[in-house]
Amino acid sequence: MNRSVFNAQATRQTKVCSPSFRLGSAVEIRLFDLLQFFLVSSPPSAILSIILIMGAALVKIGAALLEAAPAVITTQVVERVIPAVFDGIVSLLKKMSTPPNQPKDIPLAVAKQDPKEIREAVRKAIGMDCVGKYNFGVTGFTGTGKSSFINAVRGLKPTDDGAATVGIDETTLTLQSYPDPRYPHIVYWDTPGCGTTSVPVKEYFTTQKLFCFDCLLIIVGNRILESDLEIARAALDLNIPVFFVRSQSDKSLRDVMENEELELDEALEKMHDMKKTMRAYLDSQGFAVVRLFVISAKVVFELFGTEKLSGQYELFDERSLIESVITVSYAGRS
C-alpha cells in the first residue's frame, strides 16, 4: 500500500476513535436536537439565547478537559456528561414552552370542599388560573426585593410597562399577577410583605392563597426571619415546593468590599461563608430538604432581559434557581 495512503487512513481512523471526535459528534447531535426543538416551538427568547451560551461554554470546558484529562476521564466526559447536559437543556426548554396538562392539586388539608370548587373560587376571587397556568408565588418580608426579582426574571426594568412596582416601603398591598411576556402560561405573583400590620403572619398563608401556587419562593434578606420559616413549614405540611432565595447579593458584595476594604475574591469568599451560615441555620430548624439560592436581581435581568452578562455583577445561583423552579413545577403537573 502506498505509504501516503496508509498514513491518511490511519489518521482518519485515529480521528474517528479519538475523544475529540466523539466529543464533536456528541455536541453536534445535541445541538441538532436543540435546533429541531426551536423550529417547532415558540420563537427564541432571552432564556433560549442564554442556554445556547451555556452550551457553548460547555463545549469549551469539554475541549479543555480533552487537553488536560486522562483518556479514561475524557471518555466519560464525552459519553456521559456531554449527552446528559444537553439532554437536560432540551428537557428544560420543552418544560418552559409547554403549558401544564393537568390542574394544580389542591392539598387535602385545605380541600374541605371539592378541589374544583376551590380552584373556581380562587379564580373568581383573585383571577388565578390553576388549570392552564403555572403560578409561582414570590413571598417574604417587606423590602427584601420581591418585586425587583419578578421584574428581572421577566426581563423588565421597573419603568417598563407591566413591571411590578418597586419601592422601599410596602408597595404591594394585594396579590398581583405578572405573566411572563415570553411564556404566557407562566405567571409570577407578587404577594404583600409578610409580617406587616395589614397582613399578620398567622393569617398570611391562608389569606394570600399560597396553597394554590405550584411553587413558593421565599425572598430573604441578611437573615432568615421566623415569619419566613412559618411560611416554609406551612408549605411543606401541604407538600408545596418551596425555595429560600437570598436576594440583593450584589449589594451585599459591594458593602462587604467597601466596609471591610476587601478585594473581590476575598469578598466573594465572605459571601460563600454567609451562604454556608444560612444553610446551617436552615438545617438546624428542620429545613435540610429545602434548597437555598443566593442571587442578584441585576444578574437575573441580564440573563433574561439583555441576553448577555456584562461582567459588572458576579454570577451566583441565578441559573440553577430558575431551572429548579421550572423542573419541580413541571413534575407536580405531570
C-alpha positions as CSV (number, residue, x, y, z in Angstrom):
1,M,0.0,0.0,0.0
2,N,1.2,3.5,-0.8
3,R,2.7,5.0,2.4
4,S,0.8,8.3,2.0
5,V,-2.5,6.5,1.6
6,F,-1.8,4.3,4.6
7,N,-0.9,7.4,6.7
8,A,-4.1,9.1,5.6
9,Q,-6.3,6.1,6.5
10,A,-4.5,5.8,9.9
11,T,-5.0,9.5,10.6
12,R,-8.7,9.2,9.8
13,Q,-9.1,6.1,12.0
14,T,-7.4,7.8,14.8
15,K,-9.6,10.8,14.5
16,V,-12.8,8.8,14.4
17,C,-11.8,6.9,17.5
18,S,-10.3,9.8,19.4
19,P,-12.1,11.5,22.3
20,S,-12.1,14.8,20.4
21,F,-14.0,13.3,17.5
22,R,-16.5,11.7,19.9
23,L,-16.9,15.0,21.7
24,G,-17.7,16.7,18.5
25,S,-20.2,14.1,17.5
26,A,-22.0,14.2,20.8
27,V,-22.2,18.0,20.8
28,E,-23.3,18.0,17.1
29,I,-26.2,15.6,17.9
30,R,-27.3,17.6,20.9
31,L,-27.1,20.9,19.1
32,F,-29.2,19.4,16.3
33,D,-31.8,18.4,18.9
34,L,-31.9,22.0,20.1
35,L,-32.2,23.3,16.6
36,Q,-35.0,20.9,15.8
37,F,-36.8,22.0,19.0
38,F,-36.5,25.7,18.1
39,L,-38.1,25.1,14.8
40,V,-41.3,23.6,16.3
41,S,-41.5,25.7,19.5
42,S,-42.1,29.3,20.4
43,P,-39.8,32.0,18.9
44,P,-36.3,32.1,20.6
45,S,-36.3,34.4,23.6
46,A,-33.7,35.7,26.0
47,I,-33.5,32.5,28.1
48,L,-33.0,30.3,24.9
49,S,-30.1,32.5,24.0
50,I,-28.6,32.1,27.4
51,I,-29.0,28.4,27.3
52,L,-27.1,28.3,24.0
53,I,-24.4,30.3,25.6
54,M,-24.3,27.8,28.4
55,G,-23.9,25.1,25.7
56,A,-21.1,26.9,24.0
57,A,-19.3,27.3,27.4
58,L,-19.8,23.5,28.0
59,V,-18.1,22.8,24.7
60,K,-15.1,24.9,25.7
61,I,-14.9,23.2,29.0
62,G,-15.0,19.8,27.3
63,A,-12.3,20.9,24.9
64,A,-10.1,21.9,27.8
65,L,-10.7,18.6,29.5
66,L,-9.6,16.8,26.4
67,E,-6.3,18.5,26.5
68,A,-5.7,18.0,30.2
69,A,-7.5,14.9,31.4
70,P,-6.5,11.3,31.1
71,A,-8.2,9.2,28.4
72,V,-10.5,7.4,30.8
73,I,-11.9,10.7,32.3
74,T,-12.2,12.2,28.8
75,T,-14.1,9.2,27.6
76,Q,-16.6,9.6,30.5
77,V,-17.0,13.3,29.7
78,V,-17.7,12.5,26.1
79,E,-20.0,9.5,26.6
80,R,-21.9,10.5,29.8
81,V,-21.5,14.2,30.8
82,I,-21.9,15.9,27.5
83,P,-25.1,14.0,26.4
84,A,-26.6,14.3,29.9
85,V,-26.2,18.1,30.0
86,F,-27.5,18.7,26.5
87,D,-30.4,16.4,27.1
88,G,-31.2,18.4,30.3
89,I,-31.1,21.6,28.2
90,V,-33.6,20.3,25.7
91,S,-35.8,19.0,28.5
92,L,-35.8,22.3,30.3
93,L,-36.8,24.2,27.1
94,K,-39.7,21.9,26.5
95,K,-40.9,22.3,30.1
96,M,-40.8,26.1,29.8
97,S,-42.5,26.2,26.4
98,T,-45.3,23.7,27.2
99,P,-48.5,24.7,29.2
100,P,-49.4,22.4,32.1
101,N,-51.5,19.5,31.1
102,Q,-53.2,19.0,34.4
103,P,-54.7,21.3,37.0
104,K,-52.9,22.2,40.2
105,D,-53.7,19.8,43.0
106,I,-55.3,21.4,46.0
107,P,-53.9,19.9,49.2
108,L,-56.3,17.6,51.1
109,A,-55.7,19.6,54.3
110,V,-57.2,22.6,52.5
111,A,-59.8,20.9,50.3
112,K,-62.7,20.7,52.8
113,Q,-64.8,21.1,49.7
114,D,-64.3,19.8,46.1
115,P,-60.9,20.9,44.7
116,K,-62.6,22.0,41.5
117,E,-64.8,24.3,43.6
118,I,-61.8,25.8,45.4
119,R,-59.9,26.4,42.1
120,E,-63.0,28.1,40.7
121,A,-63.4,30.2,43.9
122,V,-59.8,31.3,43.7
123,R,-60.2,32.2,40.0
124,K,-63.2,34.4,40.9
125,A,-61.5,36.0,43.9
126,I,-58.1,36.8,42.5
127,G,-58.1,35.8,38.9
128,M,-55.7,32.8,39.3
129,D,-56.0,30.1,36.7
130,C,-54.9,26.9,38.5
131,V,-55.6,24.8,35.4
132,G,-53.9,26.3,32.4
133,K,-51.1,28.3,34.1
134,Y,-48.1,27.7,36.2
135,N,-48.4,30.0,39.2
136,F,-45.2,30.9,41.1
137,G,-45.6,32.7,44.4
138,V,-42.9,35.2,45.4
139,T,-43.2,36.0,49.1
140,G,-41.2,37.2,52.1
141,F,-40.8,40.1,54.4
142,T,-41.2,43.7,53.2
143,G,-38.2,45.2,51.5
144,T,-36.4,42.0,50.5
145,G,-36.6,42.6,46.8
146,K,-39.7,40.5,45.7
147,S,-40.9,43.0,43.1
148,S,-37.3,43.5,41.7
149,F,-36.9,39.8,41.3
150,I,-40.3,39.4,39.5
151,N,-39.3,42.2,37.0
152,A,-35.9,40.8,36.4
153,V,-37.0,37.2,35.7
154,R,-39.5,38.6,33.2
155,G,-36.8,40.7,31.5
156,L,-38.3,44.0,32.5
157,K,-37.0,47.2,34.1
158,P,-39.0,48.9,36.9
159,T,-40.0,51.6,34.4
160,D,-41.2,49.2,31.7
161,D,-44.9,48.7,31.0
162,G,-46.3,45.9,33.1
163,A,-43.5,45.9,35.6
164,A,-44.1,45.3,39.3
165,T,-43.9,48.5,41.4
166,V,-40.6,48.7,43.3
167,G,-40.1,50.7,46.4
168,I,-38.6,50.9,49.9
169,D,-42.0,50.8,51.6
170,E,-44.7,48.2,51.3
171,T,-45.8,48.8,47.7
172,T,-47.7,45.5,47.2
173,L,-50.9,45.6,49.3
174,T,-52.8,42.8,47.5
175,L,-51.8,39.8,45.4
176,Q,-50.7,40.9,41.9
177,S,-50.2,38.6,38.9
178,Y,-47.4,39.2,36.4
179,P,-47.4,36.8,33.3
180,D,-44.1,36.2,31.6
181,P,-44.2,38.0,28.3
182,R,-42.4,35.2,26.5
183,Y,-44.2,32.3,28.2
184,P,-47.8,33.4,29.0
185,H,-48.6,30.2,30.7
186,I,-46.0,31.1,33.4
187,V,-47.3,33.7,36.0
188,Y,-45.4,35.2,38.8
189,W,-47.4,36.5,41.8
190,D,-46.1,39.3,44.0
191,T,-47.5,38.9,47.5
192,P,-47.9,41.6,50.2
193,G,-44.9,41.6,52.6
194,C,-45.3,39.1,55.4
195,G,-45.4,40.4,59.0
196,T,-46.8,43.8,58.3
197,T,-49.7,45.3,60.2
198,S,-52.0,44.7,57.3
199,V,-51.1,41.0,56.9
200,P,-50.3,39.2,60.2
201,V,-48.0,36.2,60.0
202,K,-50.5,33.7,61.4
203,E,-53.1,34.6,58.7
204,Y,-50.7,35.1,55.9
205,F,-50.6,31.6,54.3
206,T,-54.3,31.2,54.1
207,T,-55.4,34.7,53.3
208,Q,-52.8,35.1,50.5
209,K,-54.0,31.7,48.9
210,L,-50.4,30.4,49.0
211,F,-51.7,26.9,48.9
212,C,-52.7,27.4,45.3
213,F,-49.2,28.0,44.0
214,D,-47.2,25.4,42.1
215,C,-44.1,26.6,43.9
216,L,-43.2,29.2,46.5
217,L,-40.1,31.4,46.5
218,I,-39.4,32.9,49.9
219,I,-37.2,36.0,49.4
220,V,-35.0,36.7,52.4
221,G,-32.6,39.5,53.4
222,N,-29.4,39.3,55.5
223,R,-31.1,36.9,57.8
224,I,-33.9,34.4,57.8
225,L,-36.9,35.5,59.9
226,E,-39.3,33.4,61.9
227,S,-42.0,34.5,59.5
228,D,-40.1,33.0,56.6
229,L,-39.8,29.7,58.5
230,E,-43.5,29.7,59.3
231,I,-44.4,30.1,55.6
232,A,-42.0,27.3,54.7
233,R,-43.4,25.0,57.4
234,A,-47.0,25.6,56.2
235,A,-45.9,24.9,52.6
236,L,-44.1,21.7,53.5
237,D,-47.0,20.5,55.5
238,L,-49.1,20.7,52.3
239,N,-46.4,19.3,50.1
240,I,-45.9,22.5,48.2
241,P,-42.4,23.0,46.8
242,V,-40.6,25.9,48.5
243,F,-37.2,27.6,48.0
244,F,-35.4,30.2,50.1
245,V,-33.8,32.9,47.9
246,R,-31.3,35.3,49.3
247,S,-31.6,38.3,47.1
248,Q,-29.7,41.6,46.6
249,S,-26.3,39.7,46.7
250,D,-24.7,42.3,44.5
251,K,-25.4,45.0,47.2
252,S,-24.1,42.7,49.9
253,L,-21.0,42.0,48.0
254,R,-20.4,45.7,47.4
255,D,-21.0,46.5,51.0
256,V,-18.5,43.8,52.2
257,M,-15.8,45.2,49.8
258,E,-16.3,48.8,51.0
259,N,-16.9,48.2,54.7
260,E,-14.1,45.7,55.2
261,E,-11.8,47.0,52.5
262,L,-11.5,43.6,50.8
263,E,-10.6,42.6,47.2
264,L,-13.3,40.9,45.1
265,D,-12.0,37.4,45.7
266,E,-11.9,37.9,49.5
267,A,-15.4,39.4,49.4
268,L,-16.8,36.5,47.4
269,E,-15.3,34.1,50.0
270,K,-17.2,36.1,52.6
271,M,-20.4,35.7,50.6
272,H,-19.9,32.0,50.4
273,D,-19.4,31.8,54.1
274,M,-22.6,33.7,54.6
275,K,-24.5,31.2,52.5
276,K,-23.0,28.3,54.5
277,T,-24.1,30.0,57.7
278,M,-27.7,30.4,56.4
279,R,-27.6,26.8,55.2
280,A,-26.6,25.6,58.6
281,Y,-29.3,27.6,60.2
282,L,-32.0,26.2,57.9
283,D,-30.7,22.7,58.6
284,S,-30.9,23.3,62.4
285,Q,-34.5,24.4,62.0
286,G,-35.5,21.2,60.2
287,F,-35.3,22.5,56.6
288,A,-32.5,20.4,55.3
289,V,-34.7,19.4,52.3
290,V,-35.3,23.0,51.3
291,R,-32.8,24.5,48.9
292,L,-31.2,27.9,49.4
293,F,-30.2,30.1,46.5
294,V,-28.1,33.3,46.5
295,I,-29.0,35.7,43.7
296,S,-28.9,39.2,42.4
297,A,-31.9,40.6,40.6
298,K,-29.5,42.6,38.3
299,V,-27.9,39.4,37.2
300,V,-31.3,37.8,36.6
301,F,-32.2,40.8,34.5
302,E,-29.1,40.4,32.4
303,L,-29.8,36.7,31.9
304,F,-33.4,37.2,30.9
305,G,-33.6,40.8,29.7
306,T,-30.3,41.6,27.9
307,E,-29.4,38.1,26.7
308,K,-25.8,38.5,27.9
309,L,-23.8,39.0,31.0
310,S,-22.0,42.4,31.2
311,G,-19.5,41.1,33.8
312,Q,-20.4,44.0,36.0
313,Y,-22.0,41.7,38.6
314,E,-21.0,38.4,40.0
315,L,-23.0,35.3,38.9
316,F,-24.2,33.2,41.9
317,D,-27.2,30.8,41.8
318,E,-29.4,32.6,39.3
319,R,-29.5,29.9,36.6
320,S,-29.9,27.0,38.9
321,L,-32.8,28.7,40.7
322,I,-34.9,29.1,37.6
323,E,-34.1,25.6,36.4
324,S,-35.2,24.2,39.8
325,V,-38.4,26.2,39.9
326,I,-39.4,25.1,36.4
327,T,-38.4,21.4,36.9
328,V,-40.2,21.0,40.2
329,S,-43.4,22.7,39.0
330,Y,-43.5,20.7,35.8
331,A,-43.1,17.5,37.8
332,G,-46.0,18.5,40.0
333,R,-48.3,18.7,37.0
334,S,-47.1,15.5,35.2
